[in-house]
Amino acid sequence: MQKKIVVHMYLKNGKAVTGFDGKELLEDGDVMSIAQHYSNNGADELLIFDLSDDDADHEQSLNLIRQISRVIDIPMSGGGHIKNLEDVKKLLYAGCQQVFLNYAKAANIDLTEEVSKRFGKEKIAICTDSFAQLQANKARVNEYTSRVILLCDEVDVRTTARLVEVPVLPVSTRADRHGLLKLLMLDNICGVCGDTFSDLNEDLMAAKLEAKKHGVEINTFESKMSWNELKLNSDGMIPVVVQDYKNLEVLMVAYMNREAFEKTVESGKMTYWSRSRNELWQKGATSGHVQYVKQLSIDCDNDTILAKVQQIGAACHTGNRSCFYREILKKDYHETNPAIVFDHLYKLIEDRKQHPKEGSYTNYLLEQGIDKILKKVGEEATEIIIAAKNPNPEEIKYEISDFLYHVMVLMSERGVTWDDITRELANR
């Protein structure tokens, strides 16, 4: 079992706070920037503890969780303020891959079987700080959940982990890196989480490498090829084509020597050799325009690397997103890449919303409101059904296109993006 280094975030009054008391902000409390930091700097999962005092605060937390799911690339689990099945559903729909029930509350214990049967046991975990509570509900936990999140400061982790069949994730507010890594080496432990790893200054990649040295199977960047297998140019370097991992836009070309290659693999941040300055260059070290590695590939001749990255800010020193912003020539053609077409049309609808145009059908629908949009979506869905009975495929293509356009107007009206849709489909 590959083990995880997990970070946590406490939400209260729309801010990220430190600890269950929620009295102090974590850094400046900016939930999105903190979540992105965790995702980009080696965390394998994000735990969200919702500390809401009332339903209004809970709704605010749910909106934040939805936004978090849009900006991170790691799994997210959430819990807190759960009173019924609907609350579990809201957390899952907001983007949580798993929801944990608070076993300090009898109502949450009673909810376990119902939500497990409704959503699947792999979507349900429990959170407890009590050996006795876990022992009393051992059969329920084993049958209806897939993980125990153990608040372990006052609990013997080794003994408790042996009590259940499902994996255990210890969460400690006290243990330092050494203590957390010792927990990681215990049997039936699927990962570790704690205040130490959730500190924004903690080097999670270094912690992972340390765990790996102790024989822990853990997710680290590890090249399948050694530097010696690569074909270098006359300067002992290899060119790197850098591409946005989501939309596949080519961002820049740079060069790596051995040191830059090894630093990139070790840190998870694109690092190059600057030929003009004759020095190692971690992209974004001074500008903040960091490139986080998502994938490195080699071409058929072993002489060019393709790097898919998450680009923060601009890739080009001119301030442009891509270095390839100057056109030399262009032949007119219809763009048929589905991702680009859908994104372009969605952005056009969004632009119509911000800058209405007289005579625009899109503006007409938006002005008429949700009921009119829903009516059109329903009509177009019916047209698809009718067209599907026709053996000529041209008609159904036309009707599906109409339907997708109206669905995109609905998405815009409700603040749902294609990223939201594709992420949801990928999680299924």
N, C-alpha and C positions, 0 to 999 in steps of 0.2 A: 504494500500500500504506500503510495507516494504521500508524504506528509506535507502539511501546510504551515506557513507562517501567516497568521491572521491578525488583522488590526481591528480595532473597534472605534465606534464613534457614538457619543451620547448626544441626543437631540433634545433641546428644550427651548421653547419660545422662538423657534426659527433659527437657532444658533447651535453650533457645535460647542459642547461644554465638557469640562473635565469631571469625571466621576459621577456616581449615582446621585449625589446631592445637587448637582447642576448649578452650583453657586458661582463657578468661575468659567470664563470663556476659554476654549482651546485656541491658543494664538489669538486671532481677531474674531474667531467664531464663524468665519466664512466657510460654510458647509461644502460648497462646490470646489473651491480651490484645495481644501484639505482632502476631499475624496479623490480628486485628480492626482494629488501628490502621492497618496497611498497606491493608487492604481499604477502610476508610472514608475514607482521606485521599489518594486519588488514584492509588494504584498500579494498573497494568493487569494485572499478573500477579505471582505469588509463586513463586520457585524454592526448592525444599527440597533442601539437601545433607545427606544422612544420613551422619554421621561414625561410625557404630556400629563398635565393635571386635569384637563377637561377635553371634551370632544372637539372644540374649536382648535385648541392647540394640536390635537391629534391630526386633524385635517391638514393643518399647516405642515406637520411632519410628513404626512403622506405625500403632499405636493413636493416637498424637498426630496423624498426618496425617489419619486418619479424623475426628478431632475438629475439626481445622482446617477440613476441607471443610464442616463443618456451620455454621461461624461466619463464613465469608468469602463474598463475592459476586464474586470475581475468579477467573480460571483459575489452576490450580496445577500445576506440573510438578515432578517429583521424580526423584532418582537417588542412588546410593550403596549399597554393600553388595549389589550385584547379581551373582549367580553363575549364574543359570539363568533359563529362561523363566518358571518359577513365581514368581520374585522380581519380574519385570516385571509379571506378572498381579496380584500382591498390591498393588503400588503403584497400578496402574490401578483396581483394585477399592476401594482406600482413598480414592479421590477425585481422583487426579492425571489431568489431561486429557492429559498427555504424560509419558513417561519418558525420561530421558537416560542413555545408556550411557557409561561411563568408558573413553575410548580410550587411557588410560595402561595399561589391562589387556588383554592379548591375548585373554583369555577373553571379554571384553565385545565386542571387535571381531568375534570368531568368532560371537557370538550375534546379530549385527545382522540377517542375512537371516532367520533363524528367527523372531525376534520380530516383524519387519516383516510377514512373510507371515501370522503368526498374528493380530496385532492391527491391522494396517494401518499404512502408513508415516507417516500423519499423527499416530499415537500415539507415534512413536519419534524421538528426537533423539540427538545425540552430544555429549559434552563433552570438549574437548581444550585443551591449552596449547601444542601443537606444530604448526608449519607442516609439518614433514617428515612427521609422522604423518598429517596431513590429506591431504597430497599423495599419500602411499603408498596411501591408502584412498579417494581421490576418487571413483572409480566406484561403490564400495560405498555411500558416503555419499549420492551423488546418486540412486541407484536405490532405496535401502531406508530412507532417513530423510527427515524434512521440515524439520530445522533443525540448525544447528551452534551450540552454546553454547561460545563461545571465551573461555577464560581468557587475557586479552589483555595482561597487564602486560609480558610479554617477547616479544610478537608484533606485527608490523606489521599492523594491522587492515585497512587498505585493500588491501594485497596479498593477504592471506589470504581476505578476503571475495570477491575476484575468482576465487579458486581453485575454488570450488564453485558449483553452480547453486541450491542450497537457501539460504534466508535464514540470516543469521548474527546471533547475539545476543552482542555483546561484554560481558564481565564484568570490571570493573576494581576492584582494591583501592586504587588510588592516585589515579585521576583525580578532580578536583573537578567541580562542576556544569558549568562552562564546558567542561572537557575531555570530559565525557560527552555534552554536547549537540553538540559538534563531531563526535564519532563518530556520533551519530544522523543527521547530514546526509550520511553516506557512502552510496554505492550498495550495494545488497544487504544493508543493515543493517535488520533488522526491529524493533529496539529497542535499548535499552541498560540495563545493570544494573551496580551497583557499591556499594561501601561508603558512598559519599556519599548515594546515593538511599535506601539501607537504614538510614541514620541516622534515628532516630525523631523528631528535631527538624527534619528537612529538609521544606521546604514543596514537596511534589510538584506541587500545583496551580500554584504560581508557576513551577516549572520547566517545566511543560507550556505555560503561556502564553508563556514566553520562547522555547521551541522553536517555537511557532506563529508568533511574530513573525519568526522566521528562515525561514519558509516550510515548516516541517515539518508534514506531515499527521499529526495526533495527536489522541487522544481527550480533548477538553475539554468542559466544560459550555458550551454556546452556545445562547442562546435563538433560536428561530425567529421570535419576535415582539419588536418593540421596545417599550419602555415607552410610547411615544406611541400605540401601537395599542390599548392597554388603556383601558377605560372606568372612570374613577375616581369615587369618591364625592365628596361636597361638601368633604371634608377633603383631597382629592388623594391618596387611598389606595385600595387594593383589598383586599377580604377574601380570606383564604386558608383553605380547609378542609384540614386535615391528617389524613392517613390512613396507617395501618400498611401498608407495601407487601406484606407477606406475607398477613396475615389480613384486610386491608381494614377493620379497626376504625377508626372515626372517633375521632381523638385530641383535637383541639382546633380552635379557630378563632382566627385572629389577623389582623393587618393589615400590609401593606407599603406603604411609600412608594418613590419611585424608588431612593433610596440603599439601602434594604433589599433591593429586588429585585435590583439590580446586585451587591450583596455576596453574595447567595445564589447567583447564577449563577457568580460568580467563585470562591467558596470551596467550593461544594458542601455548605455547611451552612446550614440554614434560619435566616434572619435577618429580623427583623420591626421595626416601629416601635412602641414602647411608647407608647400614648396617655396612660396614667396618669403615666409618668415623663418623657414628651416626649423620648425618646432612642432611638437605635438599639439593638437588642437581639438579640444572637446567642443563640438558644436553647441553654441548657446551658453558656454561658461561665463561669458561677459555680457552678452546681449539678452540672455534668458530664453533665446529661441532654440530650445533643446530639441533634439530628435531622439525619441524613445524607440528602441529597437522592437519591432514586432516579428520580423523574419529576415534572415539572410539566406540568399541562394547563390549558387555559382553557375556560370554558363557552361556549355558543352566543352569548351576548350580550357576550362579552369583558369581563365585569365581576366574575368570580369565578375565583380560581385553585384548582385541586385539586392538592395536593402529596402524593405518595406518598413516605414516608420510612422509614428505619430508625431507630426510636426507642431511644435508650439510656436505661434507667431509666424514670422516670415523665414523662408529658407534662404532667400537672396539678400546679399549685403545692401542692395538698393532699397530694400523694404518691400519688394514684391514677394508674393507668396512663393512663386517659382522663379528660378533663374531663367527659364525659357519663356519669357514674356514678350519677346520681340519676334514678330512674324517676318519671315523672308518671302514666302509665297504661300498661296492657299487656293485649292480648287474647291468649288462649292460642292457639298455633299450633304445628304441627310444623315444626321446622327441617329444611330439605331441601338446604341448601347442602352439596355433597359434602365440601368441605374442612373445614367446621365439624363435620359429622356424624362424619367419620373421626377428626378430632382429639379430639372429645368422647368417642367410644367408646374410643379409645386411652388417653386420660387416665383413663377409668374403670377400664380394665384395670390401668393402672399404680397406681391408688389401691388396687385390690384386692390388688395385690402388697404394697404398703406397709401396708395396713390390712385384713387378712383378715376376711371376713364369713362367719359360719356358714351353711352351706347354699348358698354361692355356687358355681355351676358353674365360673366362672373360677378361683376358688381351688382347686377340685378338680383342674382341668387343671394348674395351676402346681405343686401339691403332688405330682402324679403324675410330673411331669418331662418332659423333652424327648421321650422315646420315645412317651409317650401323646399329646403334642401333635402330633407328626409323624404318628402313626397316624390321628388325627382329621382332619388336613389332607388326608391321602391319601384317606380315606373320603369327605370332602366333595368333593374333586376328582372322584372317581368318580361321585358323585351328580350333579354338573354334567353329565358326559358322558351319563349316562342321561337326565337331564331334557332335554338338548338334542335328543334324538330325539323328544321329545313336542312336537306342534305347538302346545300350549298354553303361551304364554310365562310364565304365572304361576308354573309349577313351577320354571323355570330361574331366575327372579328370587329365589325363596325359597332355592334351593340355592346360588346365588352369594352371597347374603347370609350364609348359614351359613359358606361357605368363607372369606369375607373376615373374619368374626369370628375364626375359628380361626387364620387367617394373622396377624391382629393379636396374638393371644395368643403366637404363635410369634415375631413381631417383638419383643414386649415381653420375652420370655424371652431373646432373643439381643441385646437392646439396639439394635435397628434402629428408627428413627423414620420417620414419614411424610415428614419433611423429607429424610431420606436417600433415600427412594424417589423422591420427586418430583425431587430434584436429579439422581439417576441417569438418570431418564427424560428430563429436560431436556437432559442432556449427550449423549444418543444422536442 
